[in-house]
Amino acid sequence: MSERNFYSPTEAKELYGEIVPTYQAAFAGEPWYEVSKCPDVEKRCDGNLSPLQVGSPCGTCGMCPTEQAYLDEELTARFDTLASSRSTSWYIEREDSITTLAAVAWTASVETIATEKYPDVPEMKDWLEEKLGDREVIWLDEVFANRAIKPKGNLINFGKMVLGFSDILGPSRVLYRTIAPQMVIAPQRNFGIKANTRKRILEVPDRRDFVAINLGEM
């Protein structure tokens, strides 16, 4: 871990050449397997993203994906939109001038989270309002690692990252969703009872785990 890990959106933009391919490779692997855009008109793949390589025929719809899941220009446009529309911060770990892990977080209202992250699960808006009210929170939007460079141990600094985001962005409650087991284990390890990761107790109306870390009680 280098001495410098937190970056403004403007500073992170200079590292898009490293961040974008790291993102693409990370989400093409387990547990996401988001390799290509699903061409099926019925959109039977989760998130409209397929585990198939571009040009490979699908056994379900018989079609072949023609585009990779995340195009360079789509990712850079999305990152730029975050930077211009809300308070945003990046956390980046690098080794030998190569990005090994990156994360982006931003401040948000419940309405923003429901609209942008759960348009396919309308029940989440009411659930979020019930749990959080109208308070502003930090949404940990993406955490992704270059496992070709660093196969394991990428979340060793998870606690420092979360605390740093809170220091920079302000709110003391950090939220995110995930399907990665490591992203459920890490907050339990670093924050104990301050991190609520119990999907069945929370009764989250979504297939993904919802994690809430309350730093205000520390």
Secondary structure, 3 states (H helix, E strand, C coil): CCCCCEECHHHHHCCHHHHHHHHHHHHHCCCCCCCEECCCCCCCCHHHEECCCCCCCCCCCCCCCCCECCCHHHHHHHHHHHHHHCCEEEEEEEECCEEEEEEEEEEECHHHHHHHHCCCCCHHHHHHHHHHCCCCEEEEEEEEECCCCCCCCCCCCHHHHHHHHHHHHCCCEEEEEECCCHHHHHHHHHHHHHEECCHHHHCCCCCCEEEEEEHHHC
